[in-house]
Amino acid sequence: MPSDLSPIDKAKFVAAKKATEFVQSGMKIGLGTGSTAAWLVQCLGELVRDEGLRIKGVPTSSRTAQLAREVGIEVISLDEAKWLDLTIDGTDEYDNNLNLIKGGGGAHLQEKIVATASDQMIVIADATKKVGTLGAFPLPVEVIPFGWQTSKTLIEETLIGMDVLGQTSTLRMNGDAPYVTDEGNHVLDLHLNRIGNARQLSLVLNQIPGVVENGLFIDICDKVIVGYGDGRVEVQDINAGEVEKTRFDFLDDGNLFSDDMQ
């Protein structure tokens, strides 16, 4: 591990490092998208190279697929895998019930498909991602390009009747052009501030013509692994109702040397 990581990157790294303990040889693994998930892919690549770990990875974006191949992970499609043992991904927000907002990287459609095709989903995050109520992070909604402005209007009209504090949406841009997902769609970011009933909102949004998928992950995540800049890690298991605490210690040069229970 590089010695010049910021505290937030150290937090992401130790969360990813802890997540590798749930991966066993022979597994088919869903590989998430984003900065925290990228740490996971690199950690798994080290295990493949140095310890002979044998896994097949199903990436949730073209970016993740490229990185996985670069570090030596065998990449297959979800259609080839059919079903996965485990998906490990990051998140933009999570609450006490392990419901999530994802899609800051624009990959939430593939991420949700892959996560729901898995026996288990583990989320890795730094401590800043935990919230009391979802909604501070803009909620991504993937829409088809045809009639996207109509879809935007329908979404904003629908939000008036929802338990949210804000009702505005913006088209995500990539420079001067609309952002385009791997499926060739656009993303509308909903600025809601607070989501009172995430389950209801998710169902209603997906009924609007032109909407492909939204970034609310309800009852999908099984565990959240939270990393801290000082090496502490907490694993919250929603099914067992337990929180496991671990600590990774760093040498002066930034290398990892132990994983001790506290």
C-alpha positions in Angstrom: 0.0 0.0 0.0 1.4 3.5 -0.8 2.7 5.3 2.2 1.2 8.7 1.2 -2.5 7.9 1.4 -4.9 10.4 2.9 -6.9 9.3 5.9 -10.0 8.8 3.7 -8.1 6.6 1.3 -6.6 4.6 4.2 -10.2 4.1 5.5 -11.3 2.8 2.1 -8.2 0.6 1.8 -8.8 -1.2 5.2 -12.5 -1.7 4.5 -11.5 -3.3 1.2 -8.8 -5.4 2.8 -11.2 -6.7 5.4 -13.8 -7.6 2.7 -11.2 -9.9 1.1 -11.5 -12.2 4.1 -15.0 -13.2 2.9 -13.7 -14.3 -0.5 -12.7 -17.9 -1.0 -11.2 -19.7 -3.9 -13.7 -21.0 -6.5 -16.1 -18.1 -5.8 -17.8 -16.0 -8.5 -17.7 -12.5 -7.2 -19.6 -9.3 -8.3 -17.1 -6.5 -8.5 -18.4 -3.0 -7.7 -17.6 0.3 -9.2 -16.1 3.4 -7.6 -13.0 4.5 -5.7 -13.6 2.1 -2.7 -14.4 -0.8 -5.0 -11.3 -0.1 -6.9 -9.3 -0.8 -3.7 -11.0 -4.1 -3.4 -10.2 -5.1 -7.0 -6.5 -4.3 -6.4 -6.5 -6.2 -3.1 -8.1 -9.3 -4.8 -5.6 -9.0 -7.6 -2.7 -9.2 -5.1 -4.3 -12.4 -3.6 -4.6 -13.9 -7.1 -1.0 -13.1 -7.9 0.7 -13.8 -4.6 -1.4 -16.4 -2.9 -3.0 -18.3 -5.8 -6.6 -17.2 -5.1 -8.9 -18.5 -7.9 -12.0 -16.4 -8.5 -14.1 -15.3 -11.4 -15.2 -11.7 -11.3 -18.4 -10.1 -12.8 -17.7 -6.4 -13.1 -20.4 -3.8 -12.8 -18.9 -1.3 -15.3 -16.4 -1.2 -18.1 -14.0 0.7 -15.8 -14.1 -2.1 -13.2 -13.7 -4.7 -16.0 -10.6 -3.0 -17.3 -9.0 -2.8 -13.8 -9.8 -6.4 -12.9 -8.1 -7.6 -16.1 -5.1 -5.4 -15.4 -4.6 -7.0 -11.9 -5.1 -10.6 -13.1 -8.7 -11.4 -12.2 -10.6 -13.6 -14.6 -13.5 -11.6 -15.9 -16.8 -13.2 -17.0 -20.2 -11.9 -17.8 -23.2 -12.3 -15.5 -24.9 -14.4 -18.2 -21.9 -16.8 -18.0 -21.9 -16.8 -14.2 -25.7 -17.1 -13.9 -25.5 -16.7 -10.2 -22.9 -15.2 -7.8 -21.6 -16.2 -4.4 -20.9 -12.7 -3.3 -20.9 -9.1 -4.5 -18.7 -6.5 -2.9 -19.3 -2.8 -3.7 -19.1 0.7 -2.3 -21.9 3.1 -1.6 -22.7 6.8 -1.5 -24.9 6.6 1.6 -26.2 3.9 3.9 -28.5 4.0 6.9 -29.0 1.9 10.0 -31.0 -0.7 8.1 -28.3 -1.0 5.5 -30.4 0.6 2.8 -28.2 2.4 0.3 -28.0 5.2 -2.2 -25.7 4.2 -5.0 -24.9 5.5 -8.5 -22.5 8.4 -7.9 -20.4 6.7 -10.5 -23.3 6.1 -12.8 -23.2 2.3 -12.6 -26.2 1.6 -10.3 -28.2 -0.3 -13.0 -25.5 -2.9 -13.5 -24.6 -2.8 -9.7 -28.2 -3.5 -8.7 -28.6 -6.4 -11.2 -25.3 -8.0 -10.1 -26.1 -7.5 -6.4 -29.5 -9.1 -6.6 -28.0 -12.0 -8.5 -25.8 -12.9 -5.5 -26.1 -14.9 -2.4 -24.8 -12.0 -0.4 -23.9 -8.3 -0.8 -21.2 -6.7 1.2 -20.7 -2.9 1.1 -17.4 -1.3 1.9 -17.3 2.3 2.9 -15.6 5.0 5.0 -17.4 6.4 8.0 -18.6 9.5 6.2 -21.1 7.4 4.2 -23.3 6.6 7.2 -26.5 8.7 7.6 -29.5 8.7 9.9 -31.8 9.1 6.9 -31.1 8.7 3.2 -31.3 11.6 0.8 -28.4 14.1 1.5 -26.6 12.5 -1.5 -28.4 13.2 -4.8 -30.4 10.1 -5.8 -29.4 8.9 -9.3 -32.1 7.8 -11.7 -31.1 6.3 -15.0 -33.4 7.3 -17.9 -33.4 6.5 -21.6 -32.3 9.4 -23.8 -35.6 9.5 -25.8 -37.9 12.0 -24.1 -35.6 12.4 -21.1 -37.0 15.9 -20.5 -40.5 14.4 -20.3 -39.2 11.8 -17.8 -37.7 14.6 -15.8 -40.9 16.5 -15.6 -42.9 13.4 -14.6 -40.4 12.6 -11.9 -40.5 16.1 -10.4 -44.3 16.0 -10.5 -44.3 12.6 -8.8 -41.9 13.9 -6.1 -44.5 16.5 -5.0 -46.5 13.7 -3.4 -43.6 11.8 -1.9 -42.1 12.1 1.6 -39.0 14.1 0.6 -37.8 17.6 1.3 -36.7 18.5 -2.2 -38.2 18.0 -5.6 -35.6 19.2 -8.1 -33.6 17.2 -10.5 -30.6 17.9 -12.8 -29.3 16.1 -15.8 -25.8 14.7 -15.0 -23.2 16.2 -17.4 -19.8 15.1 -18.7 -18.3 18.4 -19.6 -20.6 20.0 -22.1 -22.4 16.8 -23.0 -24.8 14.7 -21.0 -23.2 11.9 -19.1 -23.8 8.5 -20.8 -23.9 5.2 -18.9 -22.5 1.9 -20.1 -26.0 1.2 -21.4 -26.1 4.4 -23.4 -28.6 6.1 -21.1 -28.6 9.4 -19.2 -28.7 10.0 -15.4 -31.0 12.4 -13.6 -29.8 13.4 -10.1 -32.7 14.0 -7.7 -31.9 16.6 -5.0 -34.2 15.3 -2.2 -32.3 16.2 1.0 -34.2 13.7 3.0 -36.1 10.5 1.9 -38.8 9.6 4.4 -40.0 6.4 2.7 -37.2 5.0 0.5 -39.1 1.8 -0.3 -42.1 3.6 -1.6 -40.1 6.1 -3.5 -38.1 3.4 -5.3 -41.2 1.6 -6.4 -42.9 4.7 -7.6 -39.9 6.0 -9.6 -39.5 2.8 -11.5 -43.1 3.0 -12.7 -42.5 6.3 -14.6 -42.1 5.8 -18.3 -38.5 6.3 -19.4 -37.0 5.4 -16.1 -34.7 2.4 -16.3 -33.6 2.1 -12.6 -33.0 4.3 -9.5 -30.1 4.2 -7.1 -32.0 3.1 -4.0 -30.9 -0.4 -2.8 -33.5 -1.6 -0.4 -33.1 -4.9 1.5 -30.2 -5.9 -0.8 -27.1 -5.3 1.4 -26.3 -7.9 4.1 -23.1 -6.5 5.6 -21.4 -3.1 5.7 -17.7 -2.9 6.4 -16.7 0.6 7.5 -13.1 1.7 7.5 -11.4 4.5 9.4 -8.3 6.5 8.7 -6.5 5.1 11.8 -7.0 1.5 10.7 -10.1 0.6 12.6 -12.7 -1.5 10.8 -16.3 -2.3 11.8 -18.4 -5.0 10.2 -22.1 -4.6 10.7 -24.2 -7.7 9.8 -27.9 -6.9 9.4 -29.0 -10.5 9.6 -27.0 -11.4 12.7 -27.5 -8.1 14.3 -23.9 -7.9 15.3 -21.0 -5.5 14.9 -17.5 -6.9 14.7 -14.6 -4.5 15.4 -11.1 -5.0 14.0 -8.0 -2.9 13.7 -5.3 -2.9 11.0 -2.0 -1.4 12.2 0.3 0.6 9.9 4.1 0.7 9.9 5.7 4.1 9.5 6.2 3.4 5.8 2.4 2.9 5.4 2.5 -0.9 5.0 0.1 -3.1 6.7 1.4 -5.6 9.2 -1.3 -7.0 11.4 -5.0 -7.5 11.8 -5.8 -7.7 15.6 -9.2 -7.9 17.3 -9.8 -5.0 19.7 
